[in-house]
Amino acid sequence: MSRRKVGAMPVLGGEERGVGGLSEADFPTGADSLTEEEFRVEERIRRTAVSFLFRALSHGVRVRVRDGVVTSEAHIRDSSLVSLAVRLARAVEGVVDVRPRLTGASADRWE
C-alpha cells in the first residue's frame, strides 16, 4: 500500500456494498505477524466454521491463531451455534484450543 501511496482500501460485501475498510494498521508486522501455518489454520477455520455457520456476518467474525490457540470474536444473534463452531474449529489440524469471545444473547454461557 505504501509503495502505491494508498492510505486505505474499501472492503466490499455482497452486492458490492461497502462493509468496511482496510489501512496499513490492519496488517500485522513484526511480533504480530502470522506464521505460514497460523495463516493456513485461520483460513481453514474461516472456510469451515465461519463461512458455514455465520455466513451473513462472516466479515464481522474475527479469528486469530497464535501457537495453535484460536480466539474468535463476534457479535452474534444465535448463540446456539457457538458450541458447533467451537467443535468445528477444534477439528481443524493445528488447533490445540479454542477461546470464543462472543457477545450477543446468551453468548456468555459458552465461555
MARNU-81296 format. One record per atom (N, C-alpha, C): residue in one letter; atom name; x, y, z. Coordinates in nm, 2 decimals. Example, Ala and Ser with C-alpha at 12.3 -4.5 7.8 and 13.67 -1.06 7.14 Angstrom:
BEGIN
+--------+-------+--------+--------+--------+
! residu ! atome !     c1 !     c2 !     c3 !
+--------+-------+--------+--------+--------+
!      a !     N !   1.32 !  -0.57 !   0.78 !
!      a !    CA !   1.23 !  -0.45 !   0.78 !
!      a !     C !   1.32 !  -0.33 !   0.78 !
!      s !     N !   1.28 !  -0.22 !   0.71 !
!      s !    CA !   1.37 !  -0.11 !   0.71 !
!      s !     C !   1.29 !   0.00 !   0.79 !
+--------+-------+--------+--------+--------+
***
This chain:
BEGIN
+--------+-------+--------+--------+--------+
! residu ! atome !     c1 !     c2 !     c3 !
+--------+-------+--------+--------+--------+
!      m !     N !   0.08 !  -0.12 !   0.00 !
!      m !    CA !   0.00 !   0.00 !   0.00 !
!      m !     C !   0.09 !   0.13 !   0.00 !
!      s !     N !   0.19 !   0.12 !   0.08 !
!      s !    CA !   0.28 !   0.25 !   0.08 !
!      s !     C !   0.35 !   0.27 !  -0.05 !
!      r !     N !   0.39 !   0.16 !  -0.12 !
!      r !    CA !   0.45 !   0.18 !  -0.25 !
!      r !     C !   0.37 !   0.26 !  -0.35 !
!      r !     N !   0.24 !   0.23 !  -0.34 !
!      r !    CA !   0.14 !   0.29 !  -0.43 !
!      r !     C !   0.08 !   0.42 !  -0.37 !
!      k !     N !   0.12 !   0.45 !  -0.25 !
!      k !    CA !   0.07 !   0.57 !  -0.18 !
!      k !     C !  -0.08 !   0.57 !  -0.16 !
!      v !     N !  -0.13 !   0.45 !  -0.12 !
!      v !    CA !  -0.27 !   0.43 !  -0.09 !
!      v !     C !  -0.28 !   0.42 !   0.06 !
!      g !     N !  -0.37 !   0.51 !   0.12 !
!      g !    CA !  -0.38 !   0.51 !   0.26 !
!      g !     C !  -0.48 !   0.41 !   0.32 !
!      a !     N !  -0.59 !   0.38 !   0.24 !
!      a !    CA !  -0.69 !   0.29 !   0.28 !
!      a !     C !  -0.76 !   0.23 !   0.16 !
!      m !     N !  -0.82 !   0.11 !   0.18 !
!      m !    CA !  -0.90 !   0.05 !   0.07 !
!      m !     C !  -1.03 !   0.01 !   0.12 !
!      p !     N !  -1.14 !   0.02 !   0.04 !
!      p !    CA !  -1.27 !  -0.03 !   0.09 !
!      p !     C !  -1.28 !  -0.18 !   0.09 !
!      v !     N !  -1.36 !  -0.23 !   0.18 !
!      v !    CA !  -1.39 !  -0.38 !   0.18 !
!      v !     C !  -1.54 !  -0.39 !   0.14 !
!      l !     N !  -1.56 !  -0.47 !   0.03 !
!      l !    CA !  -1.70 !  -0.48 !  -0.02 !
!      l !     C !  -1.76 !  -0.62 !   0.02 !
!      g !     N !  -1.88 !  -0.61 !   0.05 !
!      g !    CA !  -1.96 !  -0.74 !   0.09 !
!      g !     C !  -2.04 !  -0.78 !  -0.03 !
!      g !     N !  -2.15 !  -0.85 !   0.00 !
!      g !    CA !  -2.24 !  -0.89 !  -0.10 !
!      g !     C !  -2.30 !  -0.78 !  -0.18 !
!      e !     N !  -2.33 !  -0.80 !  -0.30 !
!      e !    CA !  -2.38 !  -0.70 !  -0.39 !
!      e !     C !  -2.29 !  -0.57 !  -0.40 !
!      e !     N !  -2.16 !  -0.59 !  -0.37 !
!      e !    CA !  -2.06 !  -0.48 !  -0.37 !
!      e !     C !  -2.10 !  -0.37 !  -0.28 !
!      r !     N !  -2.16 !  -0.40 !  -0.17 !
!      r !    CA !  -2.19 !  -0.29 !  -0.07 !
!      r !     C !  -2.07 !  -0.28 !   0.02 !
!      g !     N !  -2.04 !  -0.15 !   0.06 !
!      g !    CA !  -1.93 !  -0.13 !   0.15 !
!      g !     C !  -1.96 !  -0.18 !   0.29 !
!      v !     N !  -1.86 !  -0.26 !   0.34 !
!      v !    CA !  -1.88 !  -0.31 !   0.47 !
!      v !     C !  -1.77 !  -0.27 !   0.57 !
!      g !     N !  -1.67 !  -0.20 !   0.52 !
!      g !    CA !  -1.56 !  -0.15 !   0.60 !
!      g !     C !  -1.45 !  -0.10 !   0.52 !
!      g !     N !  -1.33 !  -0.09 !   0.58 !
!      g !    CA !  -1.21 !  -0.05 !   0.51 !
!      g !     C !  -1.09 !  -0.11 !   0.57 !
!      l !     N !  -0.98 !  -0.11 !   0.50 !
!      l !    CA !  -0.85 !  -0.16 !   0.55 !
!      l !     C !  -0.75 !  -0.05 !   0.53 !
!      s !     N !  -0.66 !  -0.04 !   0.63 !
!      s !    CA !  -0.55 !   0.06 !   0.62 !
!      s !     C !  -0.42 !  -0.02 !   0.66 !
!      e !     N !  -0.31 !   0.04 !   0.65 !
!      e !    CA !  -0.18 !  -0.03 !   0.68 !
!      e !     C !  -0.18 !  -0.08 !   0.82 !
!      a !     N !  -0.25 !  -0.01 !   0.91 !
!      a !    CA !  -0.26 !  -0.05 !   1.05 !
!      a !     C !  -0.33 !  -0.19 !   1.07 !
!      d !     N !  -0.41 !  -0.23 !   0.97 !
!      d !    CA !  -0.48 !  -0.36 !   0.98 !
!      d !     C !  -0.40 !  -0.48 !   0.95 !
!      f !     N !  -0.28 !  -0.45 !   0.89 !
!      f !    CA !  -0.19 !  -0.56 !   0.85 !
!      f !     C !  -0.08 !  -0.58 !   0.96 !
!      p !     N !  -0.07 !  -0.70 !   1.02 !
!      p !    CA !   0.03 !  -0.72 !   1.12 !
!      p !     C !   0.17 !  -0.72 !   1.07 !
!      t !     N !   0.26 !  -0.67 !   1.16 !
!      t !    CA !   0.40 !  -0.67 !   1.13 !
!      t !     C !   0.48 !  -0.72 !   1.25 !
!      g !     N !   0.60 !  -0.76 !   1.23 !
!      g !    CA !   0.68 !  -0.80 !   1.35 !
!      g !     C !   0.63 !  -0.91 !   1.43 !
!      a !     N !   0.62 !  -0.89 !   1.56 !
!      a !    CA !   0.57 !  -0.99 !   1.65 !
!      a !     C !   0.43 !  -1.03 !   1.63 !
!      d !     N !   0.35 !  -0.94 !   1.57 !
!      d !    CA !   0.21 !  -0.96 !   1.55 !
!      d !     C !   0.18 !  -1.04 !   1.42 !
!      s !     N !   0.28 !  -1.06 !   1.34 !
!      s !    CA !   0.26 !  -1.13 !   1.21 !
!      s !     C !   0.24 !  -1.28 !   1.23 !
!      l !     N !   0.16 !  -1.34 !   1.14 !
!      l !    CA !   0.14 !  -1.48 !   1.15 !
!      l !     C !   0.25 !  -1.56 !   1.08 !
!      t !     N !   0.26 !  -1.68 !   1.14 !
!      t !    CA !   0.35 !  -1.78 !   1.07 !
!      t !     C !   0.27 !  -1.83 !   0.95 !
!      e !     N !   0.33 !  -1.90 !   0.86 !
!      e !    CA !   0.26 !  -1.96 !   0.75 !
!      e !     C !   0.15 !  -2.06 !   0.80 !
!      e !     N !   0.19 !  -2.14 !   0.89 !
!      e !    CA !   0.10 !  -2.24 !   0.95 !
!      e !     C !  -0.02 !  -2.17 !   1.01 !
!      e !     N !   0.00 !  -2.07 !   1.09 !
!      e !    CA !  -0.11 !  -2.00 !   1.16 !
!      e !     C !  -0.20 !  -1.94 !   1.05 !
!      f !     N !  -0.15 !  -1.88 !   0.95 !
!      f !    CA !  -0.23 !  -1.83 !   0.84 !
!      f !     C !  -0.32 !  -1.94 !   0.78 !
!      r !     N !  -0.26 !  -2.06 !   0.76 !
!      r !    CA !  -0.33 !  -2.17 !   0.70 !
!      r !     C !  -0.45 !  -2.22 !   0.79 !
!      v !     N !  -0.42 !  -2.22 !   0.92 !
!      v !    CA !  -0.52 !  -2.26 !   1.02 !
!      v !     C !  -0.63 !  -2.16 !   1.02 !
!      e !     N !  -0.60 !  -2.03 !   1.02 !
!      e !    CA !  -0.71 !  -1.93 !   1.02 !
!      e !     C !  -0.79 !  -1.95 !   0.89 !
!      e !     N !  -0.73 !  -1.97 !   0.78 !
!      e !    CA !  -0.81 !  -1.98 !   0.66 !
!      e !     C !  -0.90 !  -2.11 !   0.66 !
!      r !     N !  -0.85 !  -2.22 !   0.72 !
!      r !    CA !  -0.93 !  -2.34 !   0.73 !
!      r !     C !  -1.05 !  -2.31 !   0.82 !
!      i !     N !  -1.03 !  -2.24 !   0.93 !
!      i !    CA !  -1.14 !  -2.21 !   1.02 !
!      i !     C !  -1.24 !  -2.12 !   0.95 !
!      r !     N !  -1.19 !  -2.02 !   0.88 !
!      r !    CA !  -1.28 !  -1.93 !   0.80 !
!      r !     C !  -1.37 !  -2.01 !   0.70 !
!      r !     N !  -1.30 !  -2.11 !   0.63 !
!      r !    CA !  -1.38 !  -2.18 !   0.53 !
!      r !     C !  -1.47 !  -2.28 !   0.60 !
!      t !     N !  -1.44 !  -2.33 !   0.71 !
!      t !    CA !  -1.53 !  -2.43 !   0.77 !
!      t !     C !  -1.63 !  -2.37 !   0.87 !
!      a !     N !  -1.59 !  -2.33 !   0.98 !
!      a !    CA !  -1.68 !  -2.28 !   1.09 !
!      a !     C !  -1.74 !  -2.14 !   1.05 !
!      v !     N !  -1.66 !  -2.05 !   1.02 !
!      v !    CA !  -1.71 !  -1.91 !   1.00 !
!      v !     C !  -1.81 !  -1.90 !   0.88 !
!      s !     N !  -1.76 !  -1.94 !   0.76 !
!      s !    CA !  -1.84 !  -1.92 !   0.64 !
!      s !     C !  -1.96 !  -2.01 !   0.64 !
!      f !     N !  -1.95 !  -2.13 !   0.70 !
!      f !    CA !  -2.06 !  -2.22 !   0.71 !
!      f !     C !  -2.17 !  -2.18 !   0.81 !
!      l !     N !  -2.13 !  -2.14 !   0.93 !
!      l !    CA !  -2.23 !  -2.11 !   1.03 !
!      l !     C !  -2.27 !  -1.97 !   1.04 !
!      f !     N !  -2.18 !  -1.88 !   1.01 !
!      f !    CA !  -2.20 !  -1.73 !   1.02 !
!      f !     C !  -2.19 !  -1.66 !   0.89 !
!      r !     N !  -2.25 !  -1.72 !   0.79 !
!      r !    CA !  -2.24 !  -1.67 !   0.65 !
!      r !     C !  -2.27 !  -1.52 !   0.64 !
!      a !     N !  -2.38 !  -1.48 !   0.71 !
!      a !    CA !  -2.43 !  -1.34 !   0.69 !
!      a !     C !  -2.34 !  -1.24 !   0.76 !
!      l !     N !  -2.26 !  -1.29 !   0.86 !
!      l !    CA !  -2.17 !  -1.19 !   0.93 !
!      l !     C !  -2.03 !  -1.24 !   0.92 !
!      s !     N !  -1.99 !  -1.31 !   0.82 !
!      s !    CA !  -1.85 !  -1.36 !   0.82 !
!      s !     C !  -1.75 !  -1.25 !   0.82 !
!      h !     N !  -1.78 !  -1.13 !   0.76 !
!      h !    CA !  -1.69 !  -1.02 !   0.76 !
!      h !     C !  -1.68 !  -0.96 !   0.90 !
!      g !     N !  -1.77 !  -0.99 !   0.99 !
!      g !    CA !  -1.77 !  -0.94 !   1.13 !
!      g !     C !  -1.71 !  -1.03 !   1.23 !
!      v !     N !  -1.67 !  -1.15 !   1.19 !
!      v !    CA !  -1.61 !  -1.25 !   1.28 !
!      v !     C !  -1.46 !  -1.24 !   1.27 !
!      r !     N !  -1.40 !  -1.22 !   1.38 !
!      r !    CA !  -1.25 !  -1.20 !   1.38 !
!      r !     C !  -1.20 !  -1.34 !   1.44 !
!      v !     N !  -1.10 !  -1.39 !   1.36 !
!      v !    CA !  -1.04 !  -1.52 !   1.40 !
!      v !     C !  -0.89 !  -1.49 !   1.41 !
!      r !     N !  -0.83 !  -1.53 !   1.52 !
!      r !    CA !  -0.69 !  -1.52 !   1.54 !
!      r !     C !  -0.63 !  -1.65 !   1.59 !
!      v !     N !  -0.51 !  -1.69 !   1.53 !
!      v !    CA !  -0.45 !  -1.81 !   1.58 !
!      v !     C !  -0.31 !  -1.78 !   1.62 !
!      r !     N !  -0.27 !  -1.81 !   1.74 !
!      r !    CA !  -0.14 !  -1.80 !   1.79 !
!      r !     C !  -0.10 !  -1.92 !   1.86 !
!      d !     N !   0.01 !  -1.99 !   1.82 !
!      d !    CA !   0.06 !  -2.11 !   1.88 !
!      d !     C !  -0.05 !  -2.22 !   1.89 !
!      g !     N !  -0.14 !  -2.22 !   1.79 !
!      g !    CA !  -0.24 !  -2.33 !   1.79 !
!      g !     C !  -0.37 !  -2.29 !   1.86 !
!      v !     N !  -0.37 !  -2.18 !   1.93 !
!      v !    CA !  -0.48 !  -2.13 !   2.01 !
!      v !     C !  -0.57 !  -2.04 !   1.93 !
!      v !     N !  -0.69 !  -2.07 !   1.90 !
!      v !    CA !  -0.78 !  -1.99 !   1.82 !
!      v !     C !  -0.87 !  -1.90 !   1.91 !
!      t !     N !  -0.87 !  -1.78 !   1.88 !
!      t !    CA !  -0.95 !  -1.68 !   1.95 !
!      t !     C !  -1.05 !  -1.63 !   1.85 !
!      s !     N !  -1.18 !  -1.64 !   1.88 !
!      s !    CA !  -1.28 !  -1.58 !   1.78 !
!      s !     C !  -1.36 !  -1.48 !   1.85 !
!      e !     N !  -1.38 !  -1.37 !   1.78 !
!      e !    CA !  -1.46 !  -1.26 !   1.84 !
!      e !     C !  -1.57 !  -1.22 !   1.74 !
!      a !     N !  -1.69 !  -1.20 !   1.79 !
!      a !    CA !  -1.80 !  -1.16 !   1.71 !
!      a !     C !  -1.92 !  -1.12 !   1.79 !
!      h !     N !  -2.01 !  -1.05 !   1.73 !
!      h !    CA !  -2.14 !  -1.02 !   1.79 !
!      h !     C !  -2.24 !  -1.11 !   1.71 !
!      i !     N !  -2.30 !  -1.20 !   1.78 !
!      i !    CA !  -2.39 !  -1.30 !   1.71 !
!      i !     C !  -2.53 !  -1.29 !   1.76 !
!      r !     N !  -2.62 !  -1.33 !   1.68 !
!      r !    CA !  -2.76 !  -1.34 !   1.72 !
!      r !     C !  -2.80 !  -1.47 !   1.78 !
!      d !     N !  -2.75 !  -1.58 !   1.71 !
!      d !    CA !  -2.79 !  -1.71 !   1.75 !
!      d !     C !  -2.68 !  -1.78 !   1.83 !
!      s !     N !  -2.68 !  -1.77 !   1.96 !
!      s !    CA !  -2.57 !  -1.83 !   2.04 !
!      s !     C !  -2.57 !  -1.98 !   2.04 !
!      s !     N !  -2.68 !  -2.04 !   1.99 !
!      s !    CA !  -2.68 !  -2.19 !   1.99 !
!      s !     C !  -2.58 !  -2.24 !   1.89 !
!      l !     N !  -2.53 !  -2.16 !   1.80 !
!      l !    CA !  -2.43 !  -2.21 !   1.70 !
!      l !     C !  -2.28 !  -2.21 !   1.76 !
!      v !     N !  -2.26 !  -2.15 !   1.87 !
!      v !    CA !  -2.13 !  -2.13 !   1.93 !
!      v !     C !  -2.06 !  -2.26 !   1.96 !
!      s !     N !  -2.14 !  -2.35 !   2.02 !
!      s !    CA !  -2.07 !  -2.48 !   2.05 !
!      s !     C !  -2.04 !  -2.56 !   1.93 !
!      l !     N !  -2.12 !  -2.55 !   1.83 !
!      l !    CA !  -2.09 !  -2.62 !   1.70 !
!      l !     C !  -1.96 !  -2.55 !   1.63 !
!      a !     N !  -1.96 !  -2.42 !   1.64 !
!      a !    CA !  -1.84 !  -2.35 !   1.58 !
!      a !     C !  -1.71 !  -2.39 !   1.65 !
!      v !     N !  -1.72 !  -2.40 !   1.78 !
!      v !    CA !  -1.60 !  -2.44 !   1.86 !
!      v !     C !  -1.56 !  -2.59 !   1.82 !
!      r !     N !  -1.66 !  -2.68 !   1.81 !
!      r !    CA !  -1.62 !  -2.81 !   1.77 !
!      r !     C !  -1.56 !  -2.82 !   1.63 !
!      l !     N !  -1.62 !  -2.74 !   1.54 !
!      l !    CA !  -1.56 !  -2.74 !   1.40 !
!      l !     C !  -1.42 !  -2.68 !   1.40 !
!      a !     N !  -1.40 !  -2.58 !   1.48 !
!      a !    CA !  -1.26 !  -2.52 !   1.49 !
!      a !     C !  -1.16 !  -2.61 !   1.55 !
!      r !     N !  -1.20 !  -2.68 !   1.65 !
!      r !    CA !  -1.11 !  -2.78 !   1.72 !
!      r !     C !  -1.08 !  -2.90 !   1.63 !
!      a !     N !  -1.16 !  -2.93 !   1.53 !
!      a !    CA !  -1.13 !  -3.03 !   1.43 !
!      a !     C !  -1.03 !  -3.00 !   1.33 !
!      v !     N !  -1.00 !  -2.87 !   1.32 !
!      v !    CA !  -0.90 !  -2.82 !   1.22 !
!      v !     C !  -0.76 !  -2.86 !   1.26 !
!      e !     N !  -0.69 !  -2.92 !   1.17 !
!      e !    CA !  -0.55 !  -2.97 !   1.20 !
!      e !     C !  -0.47 !  -2.84 !   1.24 !
!      g !     N !  -0.39 !  -2.86 !   1.36 !
!      g !    CA !  -0.31 !  -2.75 !   1.40 !
!      g !     C !  -0.37 !  -2.67 !   1.52 !
!      v !     N !  -0.50 !  -2.69 !   1.55 !
!      v !    CA !  -0.56 !  -2.62 !   1.66 !
!      v !     C !  -0.55 !  -2.70 !   1.79 !
!      v !     N !  -0.50 !  -2.63 !   1.89 !
!      v !    CA !  -0.48 !  -2.70 !   2.02 !
!      v !     C !  -0.59 !  -2.65 !   2.12 !
!      d !     N !  -0.65 !  -2.54 !   2.10 !
!      d !    CA !  -0.75 !  -2.49 !   2.19 !
!      d !     C !  -0.83 !  -2.38 !   2.12 !
!      v !     N !  -0.96 !  -2.36 !   2.16 !
!      v !    CA !  -1.04 !  -2.26 !   2.10 !
!      v !     C !  -1.10 !  -2.17 !   2.22 !
!      r !     N !  -1.09 !  -2.04 !   2.20 !
!      r !    CA !  -1.14 !  -1.95 !   2.30 !
!      r !     C !  -1.24 !  -1.85 !   2.24 !
!      p !     N !  -1.36 !  -1.88 !   2.24 !
!      p !    CA !  -1.46 !  -1.79 !   2.18 !
!      p !     C !  -1.49 !  -1.67 !   2.27 !
!      r !     N !  -1.48 !  -1.55 !   2.21 !
!      r !    CA !  -1.51 !  -1.43 !   2.28 !
!      r !     C !  -1.63 !  -1.37 !   2.20 !
!      l !     N !  -1.75 !  -1.40 !   2.25 !
!      l !    CA !  -1.86 !  -1.36 !   2.17 !
!      l !     C !  -1.96 !  -1.28 !   2.25 !
!      t !     N !  -2.02 !  -1.19 !   2.19 !
!      t !    CA !  -2.13 !  -1.11 !   2.25 !
!      t !     C !  -2.26 !  -1.13 !   2.18 !
!      g !     N !  -2.36 !  -1.11 !   2.25 !
!      g !    CA !  -2.50 !  -1.14 !   2.20 !
!      g !     C !  -2.58 !  -1.21 !   2.30 !
!      a !     N !  -2.70 !  -1.25 !   2.26 !
!      a !    CA !  -2.79 !  -1.32 !   2.35 !
!      a !     C !  -2.73 !  -1.45 !   2.40 !
!      s !     N !  -2.72 !  -1.46 !   2.53 !
!      s !    CA !  -2.67 !  -1.58 !   2.60 !
!      s !     C !  -2.54 !  -1.63 !   2.55 !
!      a !     N !  -2.46 !  -1.55 !   2.49 !
!      a !    CA !  -2.32 !  -1.59 !   2.45 !
!      a !     C !  -2.23 !  -1.62 !   2.57 !
!      d !     N !  -2.25 !  -1.55 !   2.68 !
!      d !    CA !  -2.17 !  -1.57 !   2.79 !
!      d !     C !  -2.17 !  -1.71 !   2.85 !
!      r !     N !  -2.27 !  -1.79 !   2.83 !
!      r !    CA !  -2.27 !  -1.93 !   2.88 !
!      r !     C !  -2.18 !  -2.02 !   2.80 !
!      w !     N !  -2.12 !  -1.98 !   2.69 !
!      w !    CA !  -2.03 !  -2.06 !   2.61 !
!      w !     C !  -1.88 !  -2.04 !   2.64 !
!      e !     N !  -1.85 !  -1.94 !   2.72 !
!      e !    CA !  -1.71 !  -1.91 !   2.75 !
!      e !     C !  -1.65 !  -2.01 !   2.84 !
+--------+-------+--------+--------+--------+
***
